[in-house]
Amino acid sequence: MADTGDQAIPSSPRGRPAPGLEGLPRMDMGALEASVPSLVDSAVRGPLVLTRNGADAFVLLPLDAYSRLWAQAPRPPVIDAVDDPDP
């Protein structure tokens, strides 16, 4: 199948969160989608900025967009610990 950019957004496997999302709370989108379906439809199309009191407050990102952002984030250097037998 040719890549048209219209493929489904892959979700992380159950029990294995996407990198960078480990330990974060989860919420089922069912209630949100039932009460505000246009919000979920907009967020699925791409990043969506939510405002609070007229100021930007939150960004909803589809998982594929978040994964690309996480992959580009700088990482701290890894420091190897070495036991020095001679103090």
PANU-425467 format. One line per field, with one value per atom (N, C-alpha, C): atom name; residue in three letters; x, y, z. Coordinates in steps of 0.1 Angstrom, whole numbers, plus 5000, padded with zeros to 4 digits. Each point is the difference from the previous one (the first is absolute). Layout:
BEGIN
atom	(CA	...)
type	(ALA	...)
xx	(X	...)
yy	(Y	...)
zz	(Z	...)
This chain:
BEGIN
atom	(N	CA	C	N	CA	C	N	CA	C	N	CA	C	N	CA	C	N	CA	C	N	CA	C	N	CA	C	N	CA	C	N	CA	C	N	CA	C	N	CA	C	N	CA	C	N	CA	C	N	CA	C	N	CA	C	N	CA	C	N	CA	C	N	CA	C	N	CA	C	N	CA	C	N	CA	C	N	CA	C	N	CA	C	N	CA	C	N	CA	C	N	CA	C	N	CA	C	N	CA	C	N	CA	C	N	CA	C	N	CA	C	N	CA	C	N	CA	C	N	CA	C	N	CA	C	N	CA	C	N	CA	C	N	CA	C	N	CA	C	N	CA	C	N	CA	C	N	CA	C	N	CA	C	N	CA	C	N	CA	C	N	CA	C	N	CA	C	N	CA	C	N	CA	C	N	CA	C	N	CA	C	N	CA	C	N	CA	C	N	CA	C	N	CA	C	N	CA	C	N	CA	C	N	CA	C	N	CA	C	N	CA	C	N	CA	C	N	CA	C	N	CA	C	N	CA	C	N	CA	C	N	CA	C	N	CA	C	N	CA	C	N	CA	C	N	CA	C	N	CA	C	N	CA	C	N	CA	C	N	CA	C	N	CA	C	N	CA	C	N	CA	C	N	CA	C	N	CA	C	N	CA	C	N	CA	C	N	CA	C	N	CA	C	N	CA	C	N	CA	C	N	CA	C)
type	(MET	MET	MET	ALA	ALA	ALA	ASP	ASP	ASP	THR	THR	THR	GLY	GLY	GLY	ASP	ASP	ASP	GLN	GLN	GLN	ALA	ALA	ALA	ILE	ILE	ILE	PRO	PRO	PRO	SER	SER	SER	SER	SER	SER	PRO	PRO	PRO	ARG	ARG	ARG	GLY	GLY	GLY	ARG	ARG	ARG	PRO	PRO	PRO	ALA	ALA	ALA	PRO	PRO	PRO	GLY	GLY	GLY	LEU	LEU	LEU	GLU	GLU	GLU	GLY	GLY	GLY	LEU	LEU	LEU	PRO	PRO	PRO	ARG	ARG	ARG	MET	MET	MET	ASP	ASP	ASP	MET	MET	MET	GLY	GLY	GLY	ALA	ALA	ALA	LEU	LEU	LEU	GLU	GLU	GLU	ALA	ALA	ALA	SER	SER	SER	VAL	VAL	VAL	PRO	PRO	PRO	SER	SER	SER	LEU	LEU	LEU	VAL	VAL	VAL	ASP	ASP	ASP	SER	SER	SER	ALA	ALA	ALA	VAL	VAL	VAL	ARG	ARG	ARG	GLY	GLY	GLY	PRO	PRO	PRO	LEU	LEU	LEU	VAL	VAL	VAL	LEU	LEU	LEU	THR	THR	THR	ARG	ARG	ARG	ASN	ASN	ASN	GLY	GLY	GLY	ALA	ALA	ALA	ASP	ASP	ASP	ALA	ALA	ALA	PHE	PHE	PHE	VAL	VAL	VAL	LEU	LEU	LEU	LEU	LEU	LEU	PRO	PRO	PRO	LEU	LEU	LEU	ASP	ASP	ASP	ALA	ALA	ALA	TYR	TYR	TYR	SER	SER	SER	ARG	ARG	ARG	LEU	LEU	LEU	TRP	TRP	TRP	ALA	ALA	ALA	GLN	GLN	GLN	ALA	ALA	ALA	PRO	PRO	PRO	ARG	ARG	ARG	PRO	PRO	PRO	PRO	PRO	PRO	VAL	VAL	VAL	ILE	ILE	ILE	ASP	ASP	ASP	ALA	ALA	ALA	VAL	VAL	VAL	ASP	ASP	ASP	ASP	ASP	ASP	PRO	PRO	PRO	ASP	ASP	ASP	PRO	PRO	PRO)
xx	(5008	4992	5009	4997	5008	4997	5010	4998	4994	4987	4993	4999	5004	4999	4986	4992	4986	4999	5011	4999	4995	4995	4995	5011	4998	5010	5002	5013	5002	5000	4994	4999	5011	5004	5009	4993	5008	4994	4995	4990	4994	5011	5002	5009	5015	5002	5013	4999	5001	4998	5011	4996	5010	5012	5012	5011	4997	5003	4998	4986	4992	4986	4999	5011	5000	4996	4991	4997	4990	4995	4991	4986	4991	4986	4993	4991	4992	4986	4993	4985	4994	4990	4993	4993	5002	4994	4985	4994	4986	4991	5002	4991	5002	5013	5003	4994	5002	4995	4985	4993	4985	4995	5007	4996	5004	5012	5005	5007	4992	5006	5008	4996	5008	5014	5002	5013	5009	4995	5008	5002	4990	5003	5010	5001	5010	5014	5000	5013	5006	4992	5004	5007	4996	5005	5014	5003	5014	4999	5011	5001	4989	4994	4989	5004	5000	5003	4987	5000	4988	5004	4990	5003	4992	5005	4993	5002	4988	5000	5007	4998	5006	5015	5006	5014	5002	5011	5003	5003	4994	5002	5005	4994	5003	5001	5008	5000	4997	4990	4997	5007	5008	5007	4996	4998	4999	5013	4999	5012	5011	4997	5011	5007	4993	5007	5008	4995	5008	5012	4999	5012	5011	4996	5010	5006	4993	5005	5009	4996	5009	5013	4999	5013	5010	4995	5009	5005	4994	5004	5014	5008	5014	4999	5010	5001	5012	4999	5012	5011	5013	5010	5000	5004	5001	5014	5001	5012	5002	5011	5003	5007	4994	5007	5010	5012	5011	5005	5001	5006	5015	5005	5015	5005	5007	5005	5011	5007	5010	4995	4997	4994	5011)
yy	(4988	5012	5012	5010	5012	5009	5007	5010	5012	5002	5012	5011	4996	5009	4999	4991	4999	4987	4994	4988	5003	4991	5001	5004	5008	5003	4988	4995	4988	5004	4991	5003	4990	5003	4992	4987	4989	4987	5001	4993	5000	4995	5008	4996	5005	5005	5005	5015	5010	5013	5005	5010	5006	5006	5001	5006	5014	5003	5013	5001	4990	5000	4990	4994	4991	5006	4994	5005	5011	5005	5011	4994	5008	4995	4998	4991	4997	5004	5003	5003	4994	4993	4994	5012	5001	5011	4998	4989	4997	5011	5004	5011	5013	5003	5013	5000	4989	4999	5000	4995	5000	5014	5008	5013	5011	4999	5010	4993	4994	4993	5009	5012	5009	5002	5000	5002	4989	4987	4989	4999	5003	5000	5010	5012	5010	4995	4994	4996	4988	4992	4989	5005	5011	5006	5006	5003	5006	5007	5007	5007	5010	5001	5008	5008	5013	5009	5003	4997	5004	5012	5010	5012	5000	5008	5002	5015	5006	5014	5008	4996	5007	4998	4991	4998	4985	4997	4986	4993	4988	4993	4985	4993	4986	4998	4989	4996	4985	4996	4986	4996	4989	4995	4985	4997	4986	4993	4987	4992	5000	5000	5000	5013	5012	5013	5000	4995	5000	4992	4988	4991	5007	5007	5008	5011	5007	5010	4994	4989	4993	4996	4995	4994	5012	5012	5011	5007	4997	5007	4997	5010	4997	4992	4991	4991	5004	4999	5003	4990	5004	4990	4988	4989	4988	5000	4999	5000	4986	4993	4987	5001	4992	5000	4989	5003	4991	4999	4988	4998	5001	5009	5002	4992	4989	4991	5008	5009	5008	5014	5002	5013	5011)
zz	(5000	5000	5000	4991	4999	5012	5005	5011	4995	5004	4996	5011	5012	5011	5007	4995	5005	5009	5004	5008	5014	5006	5014	5009	5010	5010	5009	5000	5009	5014	5008	5015	5006	5012	5007	5004	5000	5005	5014	5003	5014	5009	5011	5010	4997	4988	4997	4995	5009	4996	4990	4992	4991	5008	4994	5007	5005	5012	5006	5007	4998	5007	5011	5004	5011	5013	5007	5013	5000	4989	4999	5002	5006	5002	4986	5000	4987	5002	4990	5000	4987	5002	4988	4993	4987	4992	4997	5004	4997	5005	5013	5005	4994	4997	4993	4986	4993	4986	5000	5010	5000	5003	5008	5004	4990	4995	4991	4988	4991	4989	4990	4999	4990	5006	5013	5006	4996	5001	4997	4985	4992	4985	4996	5006	4997	5005	5011	5006	4992	4994	4992	4987	4995	4988	5002	5012	5003	5013	5003	5013	5002	5012	5003	5013	4999	5011	5008	5013	5008	5008	5001	5007	5013	5009	5013	5004	5002	5002	4989	4988	4989	4997	5008	4998	4996	4992	4997	5013	5002	5012	4998	4990	4998	4985	4997	4986	5000	4991	4998	4988	5001	4989	4997	4987	4997	5004	5003	5004	4990	4987	4990	5000	5002	5001	5013	5011	5012	4999	4993	4999	4992	4989	4992	5009	5008	5009	5010	5006	5010	4994	4988	4993	4998	4998	4997	5013	5011	5012	5004	5005	5004	5013	5001	5012	5008	5013	5008	4997	5002	4998	5010	4995	5009	5006	5013	5007	5005	4996	5004	5014	5010	5013	4999	5005	5001	5014	5005	5013	4999	5007	5000	5012	4997	5012	5008	4994	5007	5003	5013	5003	5000)
